[in-house]
Amino acid sequence: MKRIIAIDPGADGGLAWSKFGHAYCCRMPATLGDLVAALRALYAAGYQTAVVEKVVGFIPGGGAGAMFSFGQNFGQIQGALQGLLFRVIEVRPQEWQKALQLGDKGSQSQGQWKNKLKAEAQRRFPEIEVTLKTADALLLLDYARNHARL
């Protein structure tokens, strides 16, 4: 089984990975140095493929500042992954959400949608504590393990 990490690159995102059938996750490290250290440790443990959520376009509830911060964070993650020699696969949210049959946000508020994703991650990963910060990364990991052609 390939060792894959899944990354929700937002500042309020997270990392998820599995080992011997058990899933693990953490919130996005607070600094670039912390992120590089975490990725370096995962690479040294045999994780060489990273599936990264690729968000393009408008971020609901954001604005120009939020888009800039997200883009900067996304670029730093991409640079760190490339520098550590990870194979990087970008996946749009619509792709993994469709494959997991989660539907779409529709008329739900952003909070309602995020809570729905958290509840689904809790259902799929009952053995770990799921937070709003780690839910997307865990669902992306589930997509990568079961639906993506890696």
Backbone as a printed PyTorch tensor [residue, N CA C, xyz], in Angstrom:
tensor([[[  0.8450,  -1.1910,   0.0000],
         [  0.0000,   0.0000,   0.0000],
         [  0.8840,   1.2470,   0.0000]],

        [[  0.5780,   2.1700,  -0.9000],
         [  1.3450,   3.4030,  -0.9590],
         [  1.0990,   4.2360,   0.2900]],

        [[  2.1580,   4.8610,   0.7340],
         [  2.0250,   5.7830,   1.8590],
         [  1.7560,   7.1720,   1.2970]],

        [[  0.5830,   7.6730,   1.6200],
         [  0.1040,   8.9340,   1.0560],
         [ -0.2350,   9.8890,   2.1930]],

        [[  0.0990,  11.1500,   2.0010],
         [ -0.4020,  12.1700,   2.9170],
         [ -1.3840,  13.0360,   2.1490]],

        [[ -2.3730,  13.5240,   2.8440],
         [ -3.3780,  14.3980,   2.2520],
         [ -3.2910,  15.7470,   2.9510]],

        [[ -3.3640,  16.8040,   2.1610],
         [ -3.1750,  18.1410,   2.7170],
         [ -4.3110,  19.0680,   2.3000]],

        [[ -4.9710,  19.6430,   3.3010],
         [ -5.8960,  20.7560,   3.1010],
         [ -5.0590,  21.9970,   3.3880]],

        [[ -4.6580,  22.7490,   2.3510],
         [ -3.6260,  23.7690,   2.5100],
         [ -4.0270,  25.0810,   3.1650]],

        [[ -5.2490,  25.2490,   3.5560],
         [ -5.6290,  26.5000,   4.1930],
         [ -4.9580,  26.6740,   5.5430]],

        [[ -4.8780,  27.9150,   6.0010],
         [ -4.3030,  28.1780,   7.3210],
         [ -5.0950,  27.4330,   8.3960]],

        [[ -6.3850,  27.2170,   8.1520],
         [ -7.2290,  26.4420,   9.0660],
         [ -7.4070,  25.0140,   8.5620]],

        [[ -6.4700,  24.5500,   7.7290],
         [ -6.5250,  23.2070,   7.1720],
         [ -5.7480,  22.2230,   8.0270]],

        [[ -5.3620,  21.1180,   7.3970],
         [ -4.6480,  20.1090,   8.1440],
         [ -3.9480,  19.1030,   7.2540]],

        [[ -3.2820,  18.1710,   7.9010],
         [ -2.5830,  17.0690,   7.2580],
         [ -3.2020,  15.7710,   7.7500]],

        [[ -3.2580,  14.7670,   6.8810],
         [ -3.7480,  13.4400,   7.2730],
         [ -2.8980,  12.3880,   6.5740]],

        [[ -2.6850,  11.2740,   7.2340],
         [ -1.9280,  10.1690,   6.6730],
         [ -2.3610,   8.8940,   7.3660]],

        [[ -2.0160,   7.7840,   6.7930],
         [ -2.3690,   6.5140,   7.4370],
         [ -1.1320,   5.6340,   7.4940]],

        [[ -1.1320,   4.7670,   8.4820],
         [ -0.0320,   3.8350,   8.6800],
         [ -0.6160,   2.5600,   9.2500]],

        [[ -0.3430,   1.4560,   8.5740],
         [ -0.8400,   0.1510,   9.0040],
         [ -2.3450,   0.1590,   9.2330]],

        [[ -3.0650,   0.8590,   8.3570],
         [ -4.5200,   0.8760,   8.4180],
         [ -5.1250,   1.8710,   9.3870]],

        [[ -4.3050,   2.5740,  10.1540],
         [ -4.8120,   3.5730,  11.1000],
         [ -4.5440,   4.9680,  10.5510]],

        [[ -5.5220,   5.8290,  10.6520],
         [ -5.3850,   7.1980,  10.1620],
         [ -4.8910,   8.1120,  11.2780]],

        [[ -4.1480,   9.1140,  10.8800],
         [ -3.6320,  10.1280,  11.7930],
         [ -3.8500,  11.4810,  11.1420]],

        [[ -3.9190,  12.5070,  11.9490],
         [ -4.0890,  13.8430,  11.3950],
         [ -3.5700,  14.8800,  12.3730]],

        [[ -3.3160,  16.0460,  11.8430],
         [ -2.9690,  17.1860,  12.6800],
         [ -3.4110,  18.4480,  11.9480]],

        [[ -3.5950,  19.4940,  12.6860],
         [ -3.9320,  20.7610,  12.0560],
         [ -2.7190,  21.2750,  11.3090]],

        [[ -2.9120,  22.2100,  10.4130],
         [ -1.8120,  22.7810,   9.6480],
         [ -0.8060,  23.3900,  10.6230]],

        [[  0.4650,  23.0070,  10.5030],
         [  1.4810,  23.5960,  11.3800],
         [  1.4660,  25.1220,  11.2930]],

        [[  1.7850,  25.7640,  12.4160],
         [  1.6490,  27.2170,  12.5190],
         [  2.6610,  27.9950,  11.6940]],

        [[  3.8400,  27.4390,  11.4930],
         [  4.8700,  28.1640,  10.7570],
         [  5.3760,  27.3100,   9.5980]],

        [[  6.0140,  27.9630,   8.6450],
         [  6.6010,  27.2460,   7.5190],
         [  7.6640,  26.2680,   8.0160]],

        [[  8.4550,  26.6740,   8.9990],
         [  9.4720,  25.7880,   9.5610],
         [  8.8580,  24.5360,  10.1720]],

        [[  7.7380,  24.7030,  10.8830],
         [  7.0480,  23.5530,  11.4780],
         [  6.4880,  22.6360,  10.3860]],

        [[  5.9570,  23.2360,   9.3180],
         [  5.4230,  22.4540,   8.2070],
         [  6.5320,  21.6380,   7.5510]],

        [[  7.6600,  22.2760,   7.2740],
         [  8.7720,  21.5750,   6.6390],
         [  9.2510,  20.4360,   7.5260]],

        [[  9.3330,  20.6710,   8.8320],
         [  9.7640,  19.6180,   9.7580],
         [  8.7930,  18.4420,   9.7330]],

        [[  7.4880,  18.7190,   9.7170],
         [  6.4900,  17.6430,   9.6830],
         [  6.5790,  16.8680,   8.3770]],

        [[  6.6950,  17.5830,   7.2660],
         [  6.7960,  16.9050,   5.9690],
         [  8.0890,  16.1130,   5.8510]],

        [[  9.1740,  16.6570,   6.3740],
         [ 10.4560,  15.9480,   6.3480],
         [ 10.3530,  14.6390,   7.1280]],

        [[  9.7090,  14.6850,   8.2870],
         [  9.5490,  13.4710,   9.1010],
         [  8.6810,  12.4360,   8.3800]],

        [[  7.6150,  12.8740,   7.7360],
         [  6.7640,  11.9490,   6.9960],
         [  7.5080,  11.3580,   5.7980]],

        [[  8.2740,  12.1690,   5.1100],
         [  9.0550,  11.6630,   3.9720],
         [ 10.0630,  10.6150,   4.4520]],

        [[ 10.7340,  10.8970,   5.5590],
         [ 11.7090,   9.9560,   6.1110],
         [ 11.0400,   8.6470,   6.5320]],

        [[  9.7540,   8.7060,   6.8710],
         [  9.0020,   7.5100,   7.2720],
         [  8.4370,   6.7570,   6.0670]],

        [[  8.7570,   7.2100,   4.8650],
         [  8.3390,   6.4880,   3.6700],
         [  7.1730,   7.0740,   2.9030]],

        [[  6.6660,   8.2210,   3.3270],
         [  5.5770,   8.8820,   2.6100],
         [  6.1970,   9.7160,   1.4990]],

        [[  5.8760,   9.3830,   0.2420],
         [  6.4970,  10.0890,  -0.8630],
         [  5.4860,  10.6830,  -1.8410]],

        [[  4.2110,  10.4890,  -1.5740],
         [  3.1580,  11.0560,  -2.4080],
         [  2.2740,  11.9410,  -1.5430]],

        [[  2.0150,  13.1480,  -2.0170],
         [  1.1360,  14.0720,  -1.3100],
         [ -0.0250,  14.4470,  -2.2240]],

        [[ -1.2300,  14.2740,  -1.7220],
         [ -2.4340,  14.7000,  -2.4330],
         [ -2.8610,  16.0120,  -1.7730]],

        [[ -2.8710,  17.0690,  -2.5700],
         [ -3.1260,  18.4090,  -2.0520],
         [ -4.4170,  18.9400,  -2.6510]],

        [[ -5.2710,  19.4690,  -1.7830],
         [ -6.5070,  20.0780,  -2.2680],
         [ -6.1530,  21.3570,  -3.0180]],

        [[ -6.6620,  21.4590,  -4.2440],
         [ -6.3950,  22.6280,  -5.0740],
         [ -7.6690,  23.4500,  -5.1860]],

        [[ -7.6830,  24.5640,  -4.5140],
         [ -8.8330,  25.4610,  -4.5500],
         [ -8.5200,  26.5780,  -5.5340]],

        [[ -9.3870,  26.7460,  -6.4900],
         [ -9.2290,  27.8340,  -7.4480],
         [-10.4810,  28.6910,  -7.3820]],

        [[-10.3020,  29.9620,  -7.5260],
         [-11.4470,  30.8580,  -7.5160],
         [-11.7100,  31.4280,  -6.1390]],

        [[-12.9080,  31.8620,  -5.9530],
         [-13.3440,  32.5740,  -4.7570],
         [-13.4140,  31.6620,  -3.5400]],

        [[-12.9750,  32.1700,  -2.3880],
         [-13.1260,  31.4610,  -1.1180],
         [-14.2920,  32.1010,  -0.3740]],

        [[-15.3720,  31.3460,  -0.1320],
         [-16.5390,  31.9210,   0.5400],
         [-16.1740,  32.5480,   1.8800]],

        [[-16.7070,  33.7300,   2.1320],
         [-16.4730,  34.4140,   3.3960],
         [-15.1060,  35.0710,   3.4650]],

        [[-14.3660,  35.0010,   2.3880],
         [-13.0130,  35.5490,   2.3710],
         [-12.9850,  36.9560,   1.8320]],

        [[-12.2380,  37.1490,   0.8430],
         [-12.0230,  38.4410,   0.2250],
         [-10.6280,  38.4180,  -0.3610]],

        [[-10.1800,  39.5670,  -0.8070],
         [ -8.8640,  39.6310,  -1.4400],
         [ -7.7560,  39.2020,  -0.4820]],

        [[ -7.8350,  39.6420,   0.7510],
         [ -6.8050,  39.2730,   1.7320],
         [ -6.7710,  37.7850,   2.0000]],

        [[ -7.9500,  37.1710,   2.0990],
         [ -8.0240,  35.7310,   2.3470],
         [ -7.4720,  34.9560,   1.1570]],

        [[ -7.7960,  35.4060,  -0.0520],
         [ -7.2880,  34.7350,  -1.2510],
         [ -5.7660,  34.8370,  -1.3240]],

        [[ -5.2280,  36.0080,  -0.9930],
         [ -3.7780,  36.1730,  -1.0130],
         [ -3.1190,  35.2490,   0.0090]],

        [[ -3.6470,  35.2200,   1.2260],
         [ -3.0750,  34.3560,   2.2700],
         [ -3.1430,  32.8980,   1.8690]],

        [[ -4.2790,  32.4760,   1.3090],
         [ -4.4130,  31.0930,   0.8810],
         [ -3.3990,  30.7760,  -0.2140]],

        [[ -3.2800,  31.6570,  -1.1910],
         [ -2.3330,  31.4360,  -2.2790],
         [ -0.9020,  31.3630,  -1.7790]],

        [[ -0.5730,  32.2160,  -0.8440],
         [  0.7740,  32.1960,  -0.2730],
         [  1.0230,  30.8820,   0.4590]],

        [[  0.0660,  30.4470,   1.2580],
         [  0.2000,  29.1880,   1.9920],
         [  0.3020,  28.0090,   1.0250]],

        [[ -0.5390,  28.0050,  -0.0030],
         [ -0.5270,  26.9420,  -0.9960],
         [  0.8470,  26.8810,  -1.6850]],

        [[  1.3860,  28.0310,  -2.0470],
         [  2.6950,  28.0820,  -2.6870],
         [  3.8110,  27.5880,  -1.7820]],

        [[  3.7420,  27.9360,  -0.5140],
         [  4.7620,  27.4670,   0.4310],
         [  4.6910,  25.9420,   0.5820]],

        [[  3.4910,  25.4090,   0.6360],
         [  3.3310,  23.9580,   0.7450],
         [  3.8800,  23.2830,  -0.5030]],

        [[  3.5350,  23.8080,  -1.6660],
         [  4.0260,  23.2490,  -2.9230],
         [  5.5550,  23.2760,  -2.9580]],

        [[  6.1410,  24.3800,  -2.5680],
         [  7.5960,  24.5060,  -2.5620],
         [  8.2440,  23.5180,  -1.6010]],

        [[  7.6650,  23.3850,  -0.4140],
         [  8.2130,  22.4460,   0.5740],
         [  8.1190,  21.0160,   0.0560]],

        [[  6.9790,  20.6570,  -0.5210],
         [  6.8150,  19.3000,  -1.0490],
         [  7.7990,  19.0240,  -2.1800]],

        [[  7.9320,  19.9680,  -3.0990],
         [  8.8600,  19.7920,  -4.2170],
         [ 10.2970,  19.7040,  -3.7070]],

        [[ 10.6530,  20.5620,  -2.7620],
         [ 12.0050,  20.5590,  -2.2120],
         [ 12.3520,  19.2650,  -1.4970]],

        [[ 11.3350,  18.6180,  -0.9230],
         [ 11.5510,  17.3450,  -0.2210],
         [ 11.3700,  16.1410,  -1.1430]],

        [[ 11.1110,  16.4020,  -2.4210],
         [ 10.9960,  15.3740,  -3.4570],
         [  9.7260,  14.5330,  -3.3900]],

        [[  8.6630,  15.1030,  -2.8300],
         [  7.3750,  14.4300,  -2.8520],
         [  6.8150,  14.4430,  -4.2640]],

        [[  6.0860,  13.4010,  -4.6020],
         [  5.2420,  13.4140,  -5.7950],
         [  3.9680,  14.1410,  -5.3750]],

        [[  3.5840,  15.1670,  -6.1120],
         [  2.4410,  15.9970,  -5.7300],
         [  1.2940,  15.7950,  -6.7090]],

        [[  0.1260,  15.5100,  -6.1660],
         [ -1.0850,  15.3580,  -6.9580],
         [ -2.0970,  16.3690,  -6.4290]],

        [[ -2.5800,  17.2310,  -7.3120],
         [ -3.5600,  18.2400,  -6.9220],
         [ -4.9590,  17.7550,  -7.2650]],

        [[ -5.8700,  17.9410,  -6.3360],
         [ -7.2490,  17.5020,  -6.5260],
         [ -8.1830,  18.6450,  -6.1240]],

        [[ -9.0950,  18.9880,  -7.0170],
         [-10.0710,  20.0280,  -6.7040],
         [-11.1050,  19.4810,  -5.7110]],

        [[-11.6240,  20.3200,  -4.8310],
         [-12.6110,  19.8600,  -3.8550],
         [-13.8110,  19.1640,  -4.5020]],

        [[-14.2740,  19.7000,  -5.6400],
         [-15.4380,  19.1120,  -6.2990],
         [-15.1620,  17.6650,  -6.7030]],

        [[-13.9240,  17.3600,  -7.0660],
         [-13.5800,  15.9980,  -7.4980],
         [-13.6480,  15.0100,  -6.3480]],

        [[-12.9940,  15.3330,  -5.2100],
         [-13.0220,  14.3640,  -4.1220],
         [-14.3910,  14.3160,  -3.4440]],

        [[-15.0870,  15.4340,  -3.3860],
         [-16.4150,  15.4390,  -2.7710],
         [-17.4040,  14.6270,  -3.6030]],

        [[-17.2970,  14.7100,  -4.9180],
         [-18.1680,  13.9300,  -5.7970],
         [-17.8560,  12.4390,  -5.6600]],

        [[-16.5690,  12.0890,  -5.6690],
         [-16.1740,  10.6770,  -5.5610],
         [-16.6350,  10.0630,  -4.2370]],

        [[-16.6550,  10.8640,  -3.1750],
         [-17.1060,  10.3830,  -1.8690],
         [-18.6140,  10.5170,  -1.6930]],

        [[-19.3000,  10.9700,  -2.7370],
         [-20.7590,  11.1260,  -2.7470],
         [-21.2570,  12.0240,  -1.6160]],

        [[-20.6020,  13.1670,  -1.4630],
         [-20.9560,  14.1060,  -0.4060],
         [-21.9450,  15.1700,  -0.8460]],

        [[-22.2600,  15.1910,  -2.1320],
         [-23.1400,  16.2330,  -2.6340],
         [-22.3680,  17.5350,  -2.7650]],

        [[-23.0860,  18.6370,  -2.7450],
         [-22.4120,  19.9310,  -2.8030],
         [-23.0160,  20.8610,  -1.7760]],

        [[-22.3870,  21.9840,  -1.6120],
         [-22.8010,  22.9310,  -0.5800],
         [-24.2360,  23.3990,  -0.7790]],

        [[-24.6160,  23.6100,  -2.0270],
         [-25.9730,  24.0620,  -2.3000],
         [-26.2990,  25.3350,  -1.5480]],

        [[-27.4430,  25.3640,  -0.8630],
         [-27.8880,  26.5580,  -0.1480],
         [-27.4350,  26.5780,   1.3130]],

        [[-26.6230,  25.6040,   1.6980],
         [-26.1400,  25.5710,   3.0830],
         [-25.1620,  26.7220,   3.3270]],

        [[-25.1330,  27.1960,   4.5480],
         [-24.1300,  28.1930,   4.8960],
         [-22.7640,  27.5010,   4.9240]],

        [[-21.7020,  28.2940,   4.9100],
         [-20.3590,  27.7220,   4.9610],
         [-20.1880,  26.8820,   6.2360]],

        [[-20.7060,  27.3730,   7.3570],
         [-20.6120,  26.6370,   8.6180],
         [-21.3590,  25.3090,   8.5820]],

        [[-22.5500,  25.3250,   7.9980],
         [-23.3220,  24.0840,   7.8830],
         [-22.5970,  23.0690,   7.0090]],

        [[-22.0300,  23.5340,   5.8970],
         [-21.3110,  22.6440,   4.9820],
         [-20.0790,  22.0500,   5.6670]],

        [[-19.3100,  22.8980,   6.3590],
         [-18.1100,  22.4060,   7.0390],
         [-18.4850,  21.4020,   8.1330]],

        [[-19.5870,  21.6400,   8.8360],
         [-20.0340,  20.6910,   9.8540],
         [-20.4840,  19.3720,   9.2310]],

        [[-21.0870,  19.4300,   8.0510],
         [-21.4670,  18.2020,   7.3460],
         [-20.2160,  17.4070,   6.9940]],

        [[-19.1770,  18.0910,   6.4900],
         [-17.9280,  17.3990,   6.1530],
         [-17.2730,  16.8200,   7.4100]],

        [[-17.3110,  17.5550,   8.4990],
         [-16.7450,  17.0500,   9.7520],
         [-17.4950,  15.7990,  10.2080]],

        [[-18.8190,  15.8250,  10.1470],
         [-19.6160,  14.6650,  10.5530],
         [-19.3000,  13.4470,   9.6860]],

        [[-19.1000,  13.6750,   8.3940],
         [-18.7590,  12.5690,   7.4990],
         [-17.3730,  12.0200,   7.8120]],

        [[-16.4290,  12.8940,   8.1030],
         [-15.0850,  12.4340,   8.4810],
         [-15.1480,  11.6450,   9.7960]],

        [[-15.9720,  12.0870,  10.7370],
         [-16.1340,  11.3490,  11.9960],
         [-16.7260,   9.9710,  11.7410]],

        [[-17.6450,   9.8800,  10.8070],
         [-18.2560,   8.5980,  10.4800],
         [-17.2320,   7.6600,   9.8580]],

        [[-16.3980,   8.1890,   8.9680],
         [-15.4060,   7.3610,   8.2750],
         [-14.1880,   7.0460,   9.1350]],

        [[-13.8920,   7.8900,  10.0970],
         [-12.7120,   7.7200,  10.9520],
         [-13.1160,   7.8180,  12.4230]],

        [[-13.9130,   6.8690,  12.9160],
         [-14.4190,   6.9760,  14.2860],
         [-13.3360,   6.8160,  15.3570]],

        [[-12.1840,   6.3040,  14.9730],
         [-11.1350,   6.0310,  15.9490],
         [-10.2870,   7.2540,  16.2980]],

        [[-10.4590,   8.3500,  15.5750],
         [ -9.6430,   9.5300,  15.8690],
         [-10.5110,  10.7550,  16.0910]],

        [[ -9.9320,  11.7400,  16.7470],
         [-10.6540,  12.9890,  16.9950],
         [-10.5930,  13.8470,  15.7360]],

        [[-11.7320,  14.1250,  15.1880],
         [-11.8340,  14.9400,  13.9720],
         [-12.2450,  16.3480,  14.3850]],

        [[-11.5770,  17.3280,  13.8070],
         [-11.9340,  18.7240,  14.0510],
         [-12.2940,  19.3770,  12.7220]],

        [[-12.8160,  20.5800,  12.7960],
         [-13.0950,  21.3140,  11.5560],
         [-11.8110,  21.5490,  10.7640]],

        [[-10.6800,  21.6330,  11.4490],
         [ -9.4050,  21.8770,  10.7780],
         [ -8.8600,  20.6300,  10.0840]],

        [[ -9.2280,  19.4550,  10.5490],
         [ -8.6620,  18.2250,   9.9790],
         [ -9.6490,  17.4360,   9.1190]],

        [[-10.9150,  17.7900,   9.1470],
         [-11.9440,  17.0070,   8.4510],
         [-11.6820,  16.8930,   6.9490]],

        [[-11.3910,  18.0080,   6.2890],
         [-11.1720,  17.9550,   4.8410],
         [ -9.9580,  17.1010,   4.4930]],

        [[ -8.8850,  17.2290,   5.2630],
         [ -7.6770,  16.4360,   4.9900],
         [ -7.9750,  14.9490,   5.1450]],

        [[ -8.7580,  14.5760,   6.1470],
         [ -9.1090,  13.1680,   6.3330],
         [ -9.9700,  12.6500,   5.1850]],

        [[-10.9420,  13.4510,   4.7580],
         [-11.7790,  13.0300,   3.6340],
         [-10.9660,  12.9510,   2.3470]],

        [[-10.0370,  13.8630,   2.1710],
         [ -9.1430,  13.8160,   1.0140],
         [ -8.2610,  12.5580,   1.0740]],

        [[ -7.8300,  12.1810,   2.2590],
         [ -7.0550,  10.9430,   2.4250],
         [ -7.9030,   9.7350,   2.0400]],

        [[ -9.1570,   9.7180,   2.4820],
         [-10.0480,   8.6160,   2.1310],
         [-10.2240,   8.5450,   0.6140]],

        [[-10.3940,   9.6970,  -0.0120],
         [-10.4910,   9.7470,  -1.4710],
         [ -9.2200,   9.1800,  -2.1070]],

        [[ -8.0650,   9.6130,  -1.6380],
         [ -6.7890,   9.1780,  -2.2230],
         [ -6.5900,   7.6720,  -2.0630]],

        [[ -6.9650,   7.1370,  -0.9150],
         [ -6.7680,   5.7050,  -0.6670],
         [ -7.7440,   4.8480,  -1.4620]],

        [[ -8.9510,   5.3140,  -1.6830],
         [ -9.9910,   4.4620,  -2.2380],
         [-10.5080,   4.8220,  -3.6240]],

        [[-10.2190,   6.0290,  -4.0910],
         [-10.8210,   6.4450,  -5.3510],
         [ -9.8330,   6.9810,  -6.3770]],

        [[ -8.7380,   7.5470,  -5.9190],
         [ -7.7930,   8.1610,  -6.8450],
         [ -6.9270,   7.1060,  -7.5160]],

        [[ -6.5540,   7.3950,  -8.7180],
         [ -5.6210,   6.5320,  -9.4470],
         [ -4.2210,   7.0830,  -9.2540]],

        [[ -3.5690,   6.5600,  -8.2500],
         [ -2.2260,   7.0550,  -7.9370],
         [ -1.2320,   6.0660,  -8.4730]]])
